[in-house]
Amino acid sequence: MKLAPETKRLMEALETLKKHKDISMYQIANKIGYAPQSFSRIKAGLQNVPLKWIHKICDTYNINKDFIFFNQAPMFMEEKQAKVLEQSKGKALANMKVDQKIPYYDAYLTAGMIKKYGDNVVNPAYFITIPYFVDCTLAIRVSGDSMYPRYRSGDIVVCKHIQDKNLIMHGEPYVVITPDYCVVKYLTPHPSDNNKVILKSENPKFAPSTVSKKEILQLYIIKGKIEVL
């Protein structure tokens, strides 16, 4: 099993924490109520850290969530910075308007359901609100096995709209919508053409494909998921 980038970066942060704070993984797990044996499975590459535990570990040990999810330094925040950030998040959530909710699609999303401007979507099944995802604009159910085991068929991915296709974070998962299809894939740079990107699957049984940036009607970076148990 291939570990998700956020799991790898979280484990990197925890190893740094162990080294500099003289703390064990058992102590970390015990403090947050996480099963200690799960860390052994993660280190062995057998499972990823669930999203709710990533948030809890980051909040407990002042790990920068931008580092975990987007590989943006610094790895850790000063205690004062962490408190200010949590206060600002709390205010954002408290002030969130009723109409600022994430449109959720229970059925598989198609290009025909997306307007060709902005990030407006039509005909959602309903709207959902998830704490810490106030900047997300789409929630969609995954269909198929091309991204297994990171995303299983039936999982819900929560995404943020990307306006500028030149700001793609290569190696991260995206929802890509073209006139012909809607897919969840990793995006990597094309080796010889900057106007194209490579769509890659998690499942090695699915071959990579190439798409022109001009063909992409809408692009959403995946910021989290709701797993189907």
ABEGO torsion letter per residue (X at the ends): XBBBAAAAAAAAAAAAAAAAAGBBAAAAAAAAGBBAAAAAAAAAGABBBBAAAAAAAAAAAGBBAAAAAAGBOBABBBAAAAAAAAAAAAAAAAABBAABBBBBBABBBBAAABBABEABBBGBABBBBBBGAAABABBBBBBEAAAOAABBBGBBBBBBBBABAAABBBGBBBBBBBAABBBBBBBBBBAABAABBBBBBABAABBBBBBBAAABABBBBBAEBBBBX
